[in-house]
Amino acid sequence: MRKSALLFCLLAVLTANAQTDNYQERFRPQYHFSTQKNWINDPNGLVYLNGQYHLFYQHNPYGNNWGHMSWGHSVSTDLIHWKQLPVALREENGIMMFSGSAVLDPKNKTGFGQKKGDMPLVAIYTGHDSLLQTQNLAYSLDNGRSWQKYSANPVLDLQLKDFRDPNVFWYEPAKKWIMAVSMPNEKMISFYSSFSLKQWTFESNFGPYADTSGVWECPDLIQVPIVGEPVKKKWVLLVSQNSTMQYFVGEFDGAKFYNENPANKIMRPDYGADYYAAVSYKTTPDKIPTTIGWVNNWGYANEIPTTPWKGAMSLPRKLAVKKMGNEWMLVQEPVKAITAMRSTAQVLKAGVPVKNKYVLPFTGNCFEMEFDLRPSVTSISGMKIAVGGNRFFTIGYDASQEQLYIDRTNTPSAFSKQYPFFNKKNAYLKTVNELIHLRVFFDKSIVEVFANNGELVFTSQIFPEDKDTGIEFFSDGNISVFENVWFWPMKSIWK
């Protein structure tokens, strides 16, 4: 008995230590979702059901690089704290499970329900082999815990090598399902309709418009509120291209999407290097669509220096639009639940005038920070984080050019030859009452910057040295003032 008890205690200690070590790796995000181990990419099948948010995602169950695409699965009650579940849909017979969506079939139109009252959860996904991509169904009758693939798959087959990423939603005015699916090489999004999810009718194509520099994939068509007019709504079409995204705003009549922004104007949901394949929860308790994107970049995705995991998800973002001149602009804000991760605030109550450099009295690599920048009209000013020696990440504003920018040139980059090509990113942004409002999230290796209450967003990965935790304000010699400075160290969602 004594030996058995001793062995049991030893195993308990080892298990406890192993659990403590999980999610403590050098670059491991502490309040962004990542899997315990192995590769992930596109979020899939975002659906809210019975009080839980389901997050499916492209996942390699066998390794830390892209391959063997299956659907991983995690659930949350607040979109911040996640519980990882077993792999939901696995690669089988050489057919990988590429991206798609999930919907609840409340009236059992598919017939997948086996008894009265069954409301199947249906996944619509792309089956991929080296020669063909088709659209397929799988279903669950136990809240997504177990899945059965439809025996008559595929449900949509155009005999194309590139035809993928079905995003399906219920269109109430016509009481039918709508699928947005990508024709990647043609730079088009095709729309299909169905009453059963099993038979699909072609409706229309949209594209090519605006950014046609890369393949179009991972579409999402969603209806979002208008800022200041919550009863009114517009339709937003999200599309991904290689290593970036764009969006269109307009109307949808159940068959065709009509873009109301200038046809050649490129509008980005995120102007950073590391935000891709974002899709939405369309039915949420507050009825405001919420997106999650993959934080990585195909240019170097397999090379980032993280182990035993690779890839993470962005903070969930609430969506709206507002009219700026003759253009509709997407407005994004982190979900309110993220504020529960804040530790005690540190505040600089007085404005901080900066002529060259100001070293802040707090440091860290896992924090949220919020402040107003009052730039000199001819200045380049902003903040540096992950400061150590000659290393730092810059978030700056060029007042004369009215450009907000990020720059990771001075962060470690030896792990990849491609990574430096995406170092600098910028976008047009005007001051509001002579101020730029910035909300900055830094989470070990992920930076997300929300400007002017979500008018612009930048997401970037950086991989700093352990001791690179300094924070500085800077200005190029003309005095800029930093006001209402708040700093919160962030708690870990894994503890």
C-alpha positions, -999 to 999 in steps of 0.1 A, spaced: 0 0 0 28 24 9 45 20 -25 12 24 -43 4 55 -23 38 69 -30 35 62 -67 1 78 -68 14 110 -51 43 111 -75 20 108 -105 -2 135 -90 27 159 -86 40 152 -121 5 157 -136 0 190 -116 34 202 -129 25 193 -164 -7 212 -162 11 242 -147 36 242 -176 9 242 -202 4 276 -218 35 290 -201 59 288 -231 79 318 -241 57 333 -268 24 317 -256 -5 342 -257 -22 344 -223 -56 360 -233 -58 350 -270 -69 315 -279 -44 289 -290 -45 252 -289 -25 232 -263 -3 218 -291 -1 215 -329 -9 237 -359 -41 257 -363 -53 281 -390 -87 294 -402 -116 297 -377 -145 275 -389 -181 269 -380 -186 298 -355 -220 291 -339 -237 300 -307 -258 272 -292 -273 266 -258 -253 292 -240 -219 282 -256 -198 297 -284 -184 269 -306 -151 277 -322 -140 251 -348 -108 257 -367 -84 242 -392 -61 219 -372 -33 194 -377 -38 167 -350 -4 152 -358 21 180 -360 31 216 -356 30 225 -393 2 227 -419 -11 193 -430 -38 166 -423 -64 194 -421 -92 185 -397 -116 205 -376 -104 212 -340 -130 223 -315 -132 245 -285 -161 261 -266 -166 292 -244 -194 309 -225 -178 344 -228 -156 343 -260 -125 347 -238 -121 316 -217 -120 284 -238 -122 247 -232 -105 226 -258 -125 195 -269 -115 165 -290 -111 169 -327 -145 172 -343 -141 163 -379 -110 143 -391 -92 139 -424 -103 105 -438 -94 85 -469 -71 112 -482 -98 139 -480 -89 168 -458 -115 189 -440 -110 224 -453 -128 255 -441 -165 260 -437 -193 270 -414 -219 255 -391 -256 262 -386 -284 249 -364 -312 231 -383 -341 239 -359 -369 223 -380 -348 193 -391 -351 202 -428 -321 180 -435 -337 149 -419 -306 143 -399 -326 143 -367 -335 108 -356 -364 116 -333 -390 143 -327 -375 175 -314 -340 168 -327 -323 200 -340 -291 189 -358 -260 211 -358 -248 209 -394 -213 216 -406 -208 226 -442 -172 221 -452 -149 217 -482 -136 183 -489 -101 186 -504 -77 163 -522 -50 171 -547 -74 172 -576 -108 183 -564 -126 205 -539 -163 199 -531 -188 211 -505 -200 185 -480 -221 181 -448 -216 165 -414 -240 167 -385 -242 164 -348 -271 156 -325 -252 162 -292 -242 199 -293 -212 192 -315 -195 166 -293 -198 138 -319 -202 140 -357 -214 119 -386 -206 127 -422 -235 127 -447 -235 95 -466 -245 112 -499 -216 138 -499 -207 159 -517 -238 182 -519 -221 207 -543 -195 196 -568 -184 217 -598 -155 194 -606 -130 221 -598 -96 219 -581 -102 253 -564 -137 258 -551 -139 262 -513 -149 277 -479 -187 275 -478 -202 301 -454 -239 294 -448 -266 313 -430 -304 315 -429 -320 342 -449 -353 349 -432 -371 370 -459 -370 341 -484 -369 314 -457 -339 297 -473 -303 290 -467 -277 310 -485 -241 298 -492 -213 322 -500 -184 301 -515 -152 311 -531 -140 308 -566 -104 315 -557 -87 318 -590 -115 338 -606 -115 362 -577 -152 358 -572 -177 348 -545 -206 327 -556 -239 326 -539 -262 295 -538 -295 289 -521 -311 258 -505 -342 248 -485 -327 216 -472 -289 222 -471 -286 191 -494 -296 206 -528 -282 239 -539 -292 264 -566 -268 289 -581 -279 325 -576 -251 349 -586 -214 358 -586 -197 388 -570 -163 401 -582 -136 406 -591 -133 440 -575 -108 460 -555 -79 438 -543 -74 411 -569 -37 405 -562 -43 371 -547 -68 343 -546 -102 350 -530 -112 327 -502 -129 324 -468 -160 346 -476 -185 357 -449 -217 377 -456 -232 392 -425 -257 419 -416 -244 444 -391 -259 475 -373 -252 511 -384 -234 532 -357 -259 555 -340 -288 538 -358 -290 503 -343 -324 495 -359 -309 500 -394 -284 475 -409 -261 470 -438 -246 438 -453 -208 433 -451 -190 408 -473 -156 397 -459 -130 381 -483 -94 369 -477 -65 372 -502 -33 353 -495 -20 373 -466 -46 400 -461 -84 407 -461 -108 431 -476 -145 439 -472 -174 453 -491 -205 470 -477 -239 472 -493 -272 453 -497 -282 417 -503 -316 407 -517 -314 369 -512 -298 363 -545 -273 390 -552 -249 413 -532 -247 449 -542 -215 468 -532 -221 504 -522 -185 515 -518 -164 526 -547 -157 495 -568 -119 499 -568 -115 511 -533 -97 486 -511 -112 485 -476 -94 463 -450 -109 450 -418 -73 448 -405 -43 467 -419 -16 446 -401 3 416 -414 -13 389 -392 -50 388 -395 -67 363 -419 -98 343 -427 -120 361 -402 -156 348 -400 -184 357 -377 -209 345 -351 -240 356 -368 -265 348 -340 -253 361 -307 -273 369 -275 -269 407 -282 -277 402 -319 -244 419 -329 -222 398 -352 -188 390 -337 -157 380 -358 -126 360 -349 -96 358 -373 -65 337 -375 -34 355 -362 -7 345 -387 5 350 -423 9 325 -450 42 341 -460 59 326 -429 31 308 -410 51 275 -408 82 293 -396 71 313 -366 93 302 -336 65 287 -314 63 252 -300 44 229 -292 17 251 -309 16 272 -340 -11 298 -347 -36 316 -325 -69 335 -328 -76 372 -326 -96 388 -299 -133 385 -308 -146 418 -324 -181 433 -324 -190 447 -358 -209 478 -370 -206 502 -400 -208 540 -403 -209 563 -433 -177 584 -438 -183 607 -468 -194 585 -496 -179 553 -481 -192 528 -456 -165 520 -430 -164 489 -409 -161 496 -371 -147 469 -348 -143 468 -310 -131 439 -288 -159 421 -269 -166 437 -235 -157 404 -217 -120 411 -223 -121 438 -196 -125 411 -170 -89 400 -177 -76 434 -165 -55 435 -133 -52 467 -112 -48 498 -135 -19 521 -134 -28 556 -145 -10 588 -156 -35 614 -147 -18 644 -161 -10 648 -198 26 639 -208 43 663 -232 70 645 -252 96 662 -274 119 632 -280 114 602 -256 95 594 -224 101 561 -206 69 550 -190 69 539 -153 54 505 -161 66 476 -182 53 443 -194 46 419 -223 11 409 -214 -11 440 -211 -38 464 -224 -31 501 -227 -54 530 -237 -45 566 -243 -52 597 -264 -24 611 -286 -25 648 -293 1 650 -321 19 681 -332 7 690 -367 41 683 -382 51 654 -359 57 617 -361 48 604 -327 35 574 -309 47 546 -286 72 518 -286 66 485 -268 88 454 -263 116 478 -258 150 464 -248 184 476 -260 180 485 -297 149 463 -300 113 476 -301 79 476 -319 65 509 -330 30 522 -332 32 557 -347 12 585 -362 25 607 -391 4 638 -386 14 655 -418 5 625 -439 -25 615 -416 -12 580 -415 -13 555 -386 14 529 -389 31 499 -372 67 489 -376 84 457 -363 117 463 -381 136 465 -348 122 432 -335 139 397 -339 133 382 -373 160 356 -380 136 328 -380 122 337 -415 134 353 -447 98 363 -455 88 379 -422 107 412 -427 87 418 -460 57 425 -438 74 447 -412 57 481 -420 20 487 -424 1 519 -425 -34 533 -432 -51 567 -435 -66 581 -402 -78 615 -393 -77 630 -359 -110 635 -340 -110 667 -320 -72 669 -327 -68 635 -310 -59 599 -320 -74 574 -295 -55 542 -292 -63 510 -275 -33 486 -276 -33 449 -266 1 431 -262 0 394 -255 35 379 -255 37 376 -293 5 393 -305 -2 430 -308 -36 443 -317 -42 480 -321 -77 496 -322 -77 532 -333 -104 558 -329 -129 534 -314 -124 507 -340 -121 528 -373 -88 511 -379 -73 479 -366 -37 465 -369 -27 430 -359 9 419 -358 30 390 -345 63 398 -328 88 375 -311 108 397 -286 136 387 -263 124 378 -227 136 410 -212 122 433 -239 94 447 -217 99 484 -218 73 510 -230 81 544 -243 64 574 -258 82 593 -286 79 624 -308 103 635 -335 113 668 -319 79 686 -321 60 683 -288 31 658 -288 10 652 -258 -2 619 -244 -34 621 -224 -56 598 -203 -30 571 -201 -43 538 -186 -23 506 -183 -36 472 -172 -15 441 -167 -36 412 -181 -45 379 -164 -41 346 -181 -72 327 -193 -54 295 -187 -51 297 -149 
